Amino acid sequence: MLRRCRLPLVLLLLAGCASPTAQPPPPRPAPAPPPVAAPATTPTTPEPAPITLVRPPTTSGDMIFDAWAADFYGRAVKAGISPALLEREMAGLTPDPRVAARDSRQPEFSQPISVYIKAAVTEGPIATGQSERTAVPSLAAIEQRFGVPREILLAIWSRESAFGAIQGDFDVIRSMASLAAQGRRRDWAEGELISALRIIASGEATRAQLKGSWAGAMGQTQFTPSSYLATAVDGDGDGRRDIWGSPADALASAASLLSKGGWTPGQGWAREVTVPAGFDFALSEGPKLTPQEWADKGVTRADGLPWSDADKTAPAQLLAPAGAAGPVFLLFPNHFVIRKYNNSLAYALAVGLLADRIAGGGPLVKPWPAETPLSLADRMTAQRALAALGFAPGTPDGVVGMGTRTALRAWQKARGLTADGYLSPAMIARLKTEAGVS
């Protein structure tokens, strides 16, 4: 009985505990799991950071140009040009049709060397050069610093920009991009374009200042962007290399380029000489001998003056640029340094002869002969004829360079002719007849 009476009491107590007002005790927090040791790992090489490809901000509508630009952007970034600079300076860039036209232009008639030099060495540039010798106060210091005669620098200044008056109005960035996109000189043009962008990035010049020729030559002494970076100097002491606005900087930079190119202070660049009757002109553009060694062959100074001590021991090469009928020169090493500035025989002769006149020298003893311009077709025909006859002038491109002149001298000597390497209309006619080409 007792047990039976207790059961309802227990049930009643349990029911009271389950009423809505009762609060259950809070659950105990679960015990923290024991620490697990990190598994051993093998060191790995970190993944390289991805290269951000820069894309042209705009397109020009020229498929070839735009395809080049898309590729160039990545190469420019890799070369260290910042994406921000690229986007700013190349935004909206389009190819310049004038650059393409001039780059591919082959003149129908070649200008005879005598015509070029007669136009370069005239009384106007001579008088201006003589007055500028004292008008640029820093010229004496530049000459002393680099060892290059001021007359050479003034002659370069005359030929490159008419003493700063004509510097060119082509946008160098656009010109270099146009040349690079064509592909014919892509590596060179892209290198110059990157150099121009580096000039802008350095703060030495703005995009607006980078004006020049269609081929990218800039300033009063017409430096390419890479030449500017490598050789331009401050000539007036203001801490800047301003070849556009400062004659002193432009002339000092030209002197720096020639000095780094191997200019020999105190030595001449060339001298006009006379040769004896029956002289072997096959020696033209051949051996480099001292003036005394040339004298042993009958070659003497045209002005009759003695050789300077610096010139006596210098190796000199004989040149008859207009053939046996024209003036003959001995070219000293400094002549070839001028050609590093502009790799043109006519240019180097014009600079040197103009410099001599600015320094007070007289005209040539033997005047230039009358020369006939040669057509492109005739020049190429002569080259094909030489090749057909077994003399190797190189590719028949119409450019009468060293290869063509050497082949012509060999052909002339084999035929018992005066082997001066001079391509005249008479020589072209004889070559065409012998080779049977038209």
VEXDREN-2710 file (C-alpha; in Angstrom, 1 decimal):
% VEXDREN-2710
k/r/px/py/pz
1/MET/0.0/0.0/0.0
2/LEU/2.7/2.4/0.9
3/ARG/4.5/1.8/-2.4
4/ARG/1.2/2.3/-4.3
5/CYS/0.6/5.6/-2.5
6/ARG/4.0/7.0/-3.3
7/LEU/3.8/6.7/-7.0
8/PRO/1.2/9.5/-7.5
9/LEU/3.3/11.8/-5.4
10/VAL/6.3/11.2/-7.6
11/LEU/4.3/11.8/-10.7
12/LEU/2.9/15.0/-9.2
13/LEU/6.4/16.2/-8.5
14/LEU/7.6/15.4/-12.0
15/ALA/4.6/17.2/-13.5
16/GLY/5.4/20.3/-11.5
17/CYS/9.0/20.3/-12.8
18/ALA/7.7/20.3/-16.4
19/SER/5.5/23.5/-16.0
20/PRO/6.2/26.4/-18.4
21/THR/7.5/28.7/-15.6
22/ALA/10.4/26.4/-14.8
23/GLN/13.9/27.3/-16.3
24/PRO/16.1/24.4/-17.4
25/PRO/19.7/24.5/-16.2
26/PRO/22.1/25.9/-18.8
27/PRO/24.0/23.3/-20.9
28/ARG/27.6/22.8/-20.0
29/PRO/30.1/23.9/-22.6
30/ALA/31.6/21.1/-24.5
31/PRO/35.2/20.4/-23.6
32/ALA/37.8/21.8/-26.1
33/PRO/39.2/19.2/-28.4
34/PRO/42.8/18.4/-27.8
35/PRO/45.3/20.2/-30.0
36/VAL/46.2/18.5/-33.3
37/ALA/49.7/18.7/-34.5
38/ALA/50.0/20.3/-38.0
39/PRO/51.1/17.8/-40.6
40/ALA/54.7/18.2/-41.9
41/THR/54.8/20.0/-45.3
42/THR/57.5/20.1/-48.0
43/PRO/58.6/23.7/-48.9
44/THR/57.4/24.7/-52.4
45/THR/58.7/27.4/-54.8
46/PRO/56.2/30.3/-54.8
47/GLU/54.3/30.9/-58.0
48/PRO/55.6/33.8/-60.0
49/ALA/53.5/36.9/-59.9
50/PRO/51.3/37.1/-63.0
51/ILE/52.4/39.7/-65.7
52/THR/49.9/42.3/-66.3
53/LEU/49.4/42.8/-70.0
54/VAL/48.8/46.4/-71.0
55/ARG/46.5/46.9/-73.9
56/PRO/46.2/50.0/-76.1
57/PRO/43.7/52.4/-74.6
58/THR/42.4/53.2/-78.0
59/THR/42.5/51.8/-81.5
60/SER/43.5/53.6/-84.6
61/GLY/41.4/51.7/-87.1
62/ASP/44.6/50.5/-88.9
63/MET/44.7/46.8/-88.4
64/ILE/48.5/46.4/-88.9
65/PHE/49.2/49.3/-86.6
66/ASP/46.8/48.1/-83.9
67/ALA/48.2/44.6/-84.0
68/TRP/51.7/46.0/-83.5
69/ALA/50.6/48.3/-80.7
70/ALA/49.0/45.4/-78.8
71/ASP/52.2/43.4/-78.9
72/PHE/54.4/46.4/-78.2
73/TYR/52.7/47.3/-75.0
74/GLY/53.8/44.1/-73.3
75/ARG/57.4/44.5/-74.5
76/ALA/57.5/48.1/-73.4
77/VAL/56.3/47.2/-69.9
78/LYS/58.9/44.5/-69.7
79/ALA/61.5/47.1/-70.8
80/GLY/60.6/49.2/-67.7
81/ILE/58.1/51.7/-69.2
82/SER/55.3/52.2/-66.7
83/PRO/51.7/51.4/-67.8
84/ALA/50.5/54.8/-66.8
85/LEU/53.1/56.5/-69.1
86/LEU/52.2/54.2/-72.0
87/GLU/48.5/54.9/-71.6
88/ARG/49.1/58.6/-71.4
89/GLU/51.6/59.0/-74.3
90/MET/50.1/56.4/-76.7
91/ALA/46.4/57.1/-76.1
92/GLY/44.8/57.8/-79.5
93/LEU/48.0/57.2/-81.4
94/THR/47.6/56.7/-85.1
95/PRO/50.2/55.9/-87.8
96/ASP/51.6/58.9/-89.7
97/PRO/51.2/58.4/-93.4
98/ARG/54.0/60.9/-94.2
99/VAL/56.5/58.7/-92.3
100/ALA/55.6/55.6/-94.3
101/ALA/55.8/57.5/-97.6
102/ARG/59.2/59.0/-96.9
103/ASP/60.6/55.7/-95.5
104/SER/59.8/53.8/-98.6
105/ARG/60.7/56.6/-101.1
106/GLN/63.5/55.8/-103.5
107/PRO/64.5/58.9/-105.4
108/GLU/64.2/58.4/-109.2
109/PHE/67.5/60.2/-109.7
110/SER/70.5/60.1/-107.4
111/GLN/72.0/63.5/-106.5
112/PRO/75.7/63.6/-107.6
113/ILE/78.1/64.1/-104.8
114/SER/79.4/67.4/-106.3
115/VAL/75.8/68.8/-106.4
116/TYR/75.3/67.9/-102.7
117/ILE/78.6/69.4/-101.6
118/LYS/78.3/72.6/-103.7
119/ALA/74.9/73.2/-102.0
120/ALA/76.3/72.6/-98.5
121/VAL/79.6/74.6/-98.8
122/THR/78.4/78.1/-99.8
123/GLU/79.1/81.6/-98.7
124/GLY/76.0/81.8/-96.5
125/PRO/76.8/78.9/-94.1
126/ILE/80.5/79.9/-94.2
127/ALA/79.7/83.4/-93.1
128/THR/77.2/82.3/-90.4
129/GLY/79.6/79.7/-89.1
130/GLN/82.4/82.2/-88.8
131/SER/80.1/84.6/-86.9
132/GLU/78.9/81.8/-84.6
133/ARG/82.4/81.0/-83.6
134/THR/82.3/83.9/-81.1
135/ALA/78.5/84.1/-80.6
136/VAL/78.4/80.9/-78.6
137/PRO/80.5/81.7/-75.5
138/SER/80.9/78.1/-74.4
139/LEU/82.4/76.9/-77.7
140/ALA/86.0/77.3/-76.4
141/ALA/85.2/75.3/-73.3
142/ILE/83.5/72.6/-75.4
143/GLU/86.4/72.3/-77.7
144/GLN/88.8/72.1/-74.7
145/ARG/86.7/69.4/-73.0
146/PHE/86.2/67.1/-75.9
147/GLY/89.0/67.9/-78.3
148/VAL/86.7/68.4/-81.3
149/PRO/87.4/71.5/-83.3
150/ARG/84.6/74.1/-83.0
151/GLU/84.6/74.4/-86.8
152/ILE/83.5/70.8/-87.2
153/LEU/80.8/71.3/-84.6
154/LEU/79.6/74.4/-86.4
155/ALA/79.5/72.6/-89.7
156/ILE/77.4/69.8/-88.2
157/TRP/75.1/72.5/-86.7
158/SER/74.7/74.0/-90.2
159/ARG/74.0/70.7/-91.9
160/GLU/71.6/69.3/-89.3
161/SER/69.4/72.3/-88.6
162/ALA/70.6/75.4/-90.4
163/PHE/72.2/76.6/-87.1
164/GLY/69.0/75.6/-85.1
165/ALA/66.5/77.2/-87.5
166/ILE/65.0/74.0/-88.9
167/GLN/64.6/71.2/-86.4
168/GLY/61.7/69.3/-87.8
169/ASP/58.1/69.2/-86.7
170/PHE/57.3/65.5/-86.6
171/ASP/56.1/64.0/-83.4
172/VAL/58.9/61.6/-82.5
173/ILE/56.7/59.2/-80.6
174/ARG/54.3/58.9/-83.5
175/SER/57.1/58.6/-86.1
176/MET/58.9/55.8/-84.3
177/ALA/55.6/54.0/-83.7
178/SER/54.8/54.3/-87.5
179/LEU/58.2/52.9/-88.5
180/ALA/58.0/50.1/-85.9
181/ALA/54.5/49.0/-87.1
182/GLN/55.7/48.7/-90.7
183/GLY/58.1/46.0/-89.6
184/ARG/61.0/46.9/-92.0
185/ARG/63.1/48.4/-89.2
186/ARG/61.0/47.3/-86.3
187/ASP/63.7/46.4/-83.8
188/TRP/65.5/49.7/-84.3
189/ALA/62.3/51.8/-84.3
190/GLU/61.0/50.1/-81.2
191/GLY/64.3/50.7/-79.4
192/GLU/64.1/54.4/-80.3
193/LEU/60.5/54.6/-79.2
194/ILE/61.3/53.1/-75.8
195/SER/64.2/55.6/-75.5
196/ALA/61.9/58.5/-76.3
197/LEU/59.5/57.3/-73.6
198/ARG/62.3/57.1/-71.2
199/ILE/63.3/60.7/-71.9
200/ILE/59.7/61.7/-71.1
201/ALA/59.7/59.6/-67.9
202/SER/63.0/61.2/-66.8
203/GLY/61.4/64.7/-67.0
204/GLU/64.3/66.0/-69.2
205/ALA/61.8/66.7/-72.0
206/THR/58.1/66.7/-72.6
207/ARG/56.2/65.0/-75.4
208/ALA/55.7/68.5/-77.0
209/GLN/59.5/69.0/-77.1
210/LEU/60.2/65.7/-78.8
211/LYS/59.9/67.1/-82.3
212/GLY/62.3/66.2/-85.1
213/SER/62.7/64.7/-88.5
214/TRP/60.4/62.0/-89.9
215/ALA/63.1/59.4/-88.9
216/GLY/63.2/60.6/-85.2
217/ALA/66.3/62.9/-85.2
218/MET/65.7/65.6/-82.7
219/GLY/67.0/69.1/-81.8
220/GLN/69.5/71.5/-83.2
221/THR/72.1/68.7/-83.8
222/GLN/69.5/66.0/-84.7
223/PHE/70.0/63.3/-82.1
224/THR/68.1/60.1/-82.1
225/PRO/66.4/59.3/-78.7
226/SER/69.0/56.6/-77.9
227/SER/71.9/58.9/-78.9
228/TYR/70.4/61.6/-76.6
229/LEU/70.3/59.2/-73.6
230/ALA/73.8/57.9/-74.3
231/THR/75.8/61.0/-75.3
232/ALA/73.9/64.3/-74.8
233/VAL/75.5/66.6/-72.2
234/ASP/74.8/69.9/-70.5
235/GLY/76.9/72.5/-72.3
236/ASP/75.7/75.7/-70.6
237/GLY/75.8/74.6/-67.0
238/ASP/72.1/74.9/-66.1
239/GLY/71.8/71.2/-65.2
240/ARG/69.7/70.2/-68.2
241/ARG/70.5/68.6/-71.6
242/ASP/68.4/70.8/-73.8
243/ILE/69.4/70.1/-77.4
244/TRP/66.3/71.9/-78.6
245/GLY/66.6/75.3/-77.1
246/SER/70.3/75.6/-76.1
247/PRO/72.9/75.9/-78.8
248/ALA/75.6/75.2/-76.1
249/ASP/73.9/71.9/-75.1
250/ALA/73.4/70.9/-78.7
251/LEU/77.0/71.6/-79.7
252/ALA/78.5/70.0/-76.6
253/SER/76.3/66.9/-77.2
254/ALA/77.6/66.7/-80.8
255/ALA/81.2/67.0/-79.5
256/SER/80.4/64.3/-76.9
257/LEU/79.1/61.9/-79.6
258/LEU/82.2/62.4/-81.8
259/SER/84.5/62.1/-78.8
260/LYS/82.9/58.8/-77.8
261/GLY/83.1/57.7/-81.4
262/GLY/86.9/57.9/-81.4
263/TRP/87.8/61.5/-82.4
264/THR/91.5/62.0/-82.3
265/PRO/92.3/65.6/-81.0
266/GLY/94.8/67.5/-83.1
267/GLN/94.5/65.3/-86.1
268/GLY/92.9/66.4/-89.4
269/TRP/89.8/64.8/-90.9
270/ALA/91.1/64.8/-94.6
271/ARG/93.3/66.6/-97.1
272/GLU/93.0/67.2/-100.8
273/VAL/95.8/65.6/-102.6
274/THR/97.2/65.3/-106.2
275/VAL/98.1/62.1/-107.9
276/PRO/100.6/61.5/-110.7
277/ALA/99.7/60.6/-114.3
278/GLY/98.9/56.9/-114.6
279/PHE/98.1/56.6/-110.9
280/ASP/96.4/53.3/-110.0
281/PHE/92.9/54.4/-108.9
282/ALA/92.1/50.8/-107.9
283/LEU/93.8/51.9/-104.6
284/SER/90.8/54.1/-103.9
285/GLU/88.9/53.1/-100.7
286/GLY/91.6/50.5/-100.2
287/PRO/94.7/50.4/-98.1
288/LYS/95.3/52.9/-95.2
289/LEU/98.8/54.2/-95.4
290/THR/100.7/57.1/-93.8
291/PRO/101.1/60.3/-95.8
292/GLN/104.8/59.4/-96.4
293/GLU/103.8/56.0/-97.7
294/TRP/101.3/57.7/-100.1
295/ALA/104.1/60.1/-101.1
296/ASP/106.2/57.1/-102.2
297/LYS/103.4/56.5/-104.7
298/GLY/103.4/60.1/-105.9
299/VAL/100.6/61.4/-103.8
300/THR/101.1/64.9/-102.3
301/ARG/99.1/67.6/-100.6
302/ALA/97.3/69.8/-103.2
303/ASP/98.0/73.0/-101.3
304/GLY/101.8/72.2/-101.2
305/LEU/102.0/72.6/-97.4
306/PRO/103.8/70.1/-95.2
307/TRP/101.9/67.5/-93.1
308/SER/101.4/68.3/-89.4
309/ASP/103.1/66.1/-86.8
310/ALA/99.7/64.6/-85.9
311/ASP/98.9/63.7/-89.5
312/LYS/102.3/62.3/-90.5
313/THR/101.8/59.0/-88.7
314/ALA/98.0/58.7/-89.2
315/PRO/96.7/55.9/-91.4
316/ALA/94.9/57.5/-94.4
317/GLN/92.7/56.1/-97.1
318/LEU/92.6/57.6/-100.7
319/LEU/89.3/58.6/-102.1
320/ALA/88.2/59.9/-105.5
321/PRO/84.5/60.6/-104.9
322/ALA/83.8/62.0/-108.4
323/GLY/86.2/59.7/-110.2
324/ALA/89.6/60.5/-111.7
325/ALA/88.3/63.8/-113.1
326/GLY/87.4/65.2/-109.7
327/PRO/89.3/66.2/-106.5
328/VAL/91.1/63.4/-104.6
329/PHE/91.4/63.2/-100.8
330/LEU/93.3/61.3/-98.2
331/LEU/90.9/60.5/-95.4
332/PHE/92.1/60.3/-91.9
333/PRO/90.4/58.4/-89.0
334/ASN/88.4/61.4/-88.0
335/HIS/86.6/61.4/-91.3
336/PHE/85.2/58.0/-90.4
337/VAL/84.2/59.3/-86.9
338/ILE/82.1/62.0/-88.7
339/ARG/80.4/59.1/-90.6
340/LYS/79.4/57.6/-87.2
341/TYR/77.3/60.7/-86.8
342/ASN/75.8/60.2/-90.2
343/ASN/76.9/57.2/-92.2
344/SER/77.1/59.0/-95.5
345/LEU/80.2/59.7/-97.5
346/ALA/78.7/62.9/-99.0
347/TYR/77.7/64.1/-95.6
348/ALA/81.1/63.6/-94.0
349/LEU/82.8/65.4/-96.9
350/ALA/80.4/68.3/-96.8
351/VAL/80.9/68.7/-93.0
352/GLY/84.7/68.6/-93.3
353/LEU/85.0/70.9/-96.3
354/LEU/82.6/73.4/-94.7
355/ALA/84.6/73.3/-91.5
356/ASP/87.7/74.0/-93.4
357/ARG/86.1/77.1/-95.0
358/ILE/84.7/78.3/-91.6
359/ALA/88.3/78.0/-90.2
360/GLY/89.5/80.3/-93.0
361/GLY/90.7/77.8/-95.6
362/GLY/90.3/78.3/-99.3
363/PRO/88.3/76.3/-101.9
364/LEU/89.5/73.1/-103.4
365/VAL/92.4/73.2/-105.7
366/LYS/90.7/70.9/-108.2
367/PRO/87.1/71.9/-108.8
368/TRP/84.3/69.4/-108.9
369/PRO/83.5/68.2/-112.4
370/ALA/80.0/68.5/-114.0
371/GLU/78.1/65.3/-113.1
372/THR/75.0/63.8/-114.6
373/PRO/72.3/62.5/-112.3
374/LEU/71.7/58.7/-112.8
375/SER/68.2/57.2/-112.9
376/LEU/67.2/54.5/-110.5
377/ALA/66.7/52.1/-113.5
378/ASP/70.2/52.8/-114.9
379/ARG/71.9/52.3/-111.5
380/MET/70.1/49.0/-111.0
381/THR/70.9/47.9/-114.6
382/ALA/74.6/48.6/-114.0
383/GLN/74.5/46.5/-110.8
384/ARG/72.8/43.6/-112.7
385/ALA/75.3/43.9/-115.5
386/LEU/78.2/43.7/-113.0
387/ALA/76.7/40.6/-111.4
388/ALA/76.1/39.0/-114.9
389/LEU/79.8/39.6/-115.8
390/GLY/81.0/37.9/-112.6
391/PHE/81.6/40.9/-110.4
392/ALA/79.6/41.0/-107.2
393/PRO/78.1/44.4/-106.5
394/GLY/75.5/43.1/-104.0
395/THR/71.8/43.3/-104.2
396/PRO/70.7/45.4/-107.3
397/ASP/68.9/48.1/-105.2
398/GLY/70.1/51.2/-107.1
399/VAL/72.3/52.4/-104.2
400/VAL/75.8/53.0/-105.4
401/GLY/77.6/52.0/-102.2
402/MET/80.9/50.5/-101.4
403/GLY/80.0/47.1/-102.8
404/THR/79.1/48.6/-106.2
405/ARG/82.1/50.8/-106.4
406/THR/84.5/47.9/-105.5
407/ALA/82.9/45.7/-108.2
408/LEU/83.1/48.5/-110.7
409/ARG/86.8/49.1/-110.0
410/ALA/87.5/45.4/-110.4
411/TRP/85.6/45.3/-113.8
412/GLN/87.3/48.5/-114.9
413/LYS/90.8/47.2/-114.1
414/ALA/90.1/43.9/-115.8
415/ARG/89.2/45.9/-119.0
416/GLY/92.2/48.1/-118.8
417/LEU/90.2/51.2/-117.9
418/THR/90.9/53.8/-115.2
419/ALA/89.7/51.9/-112.2
420/ASP/88.3/54.8/-110.2
421/GLY/84.9/53.1/-109.4
422/TYR/83.0/56.0/-110.8
423/LEU/79.7/55.1/-112.4
424/SER/79.0/57.5/-115.2
425/PRO/76.5/57.3/-118.1
426/ALA/79.4/56.1/-120.3
427/MET/80.2/53.3/-117.9
428/ILE/76.6/52.3/-117.7
429/ALA/76.3/52.1/-121.5
430/ARG/79.4/50.0/-121.8
431/LEU/78.3/47.6/-119.0
432/LYS/74.9/47.1/-120.6
433/THR/76.4/46.3/-124.0
434/GLU/79.0/43.9/-122.6
435/ALA/76.5/42.1/-120.4
436/GLY/73.7/42.2/-122.9
437/VAL/71.2/43.6/-120.4
438/SER/68.6/46.3/-120.9
END
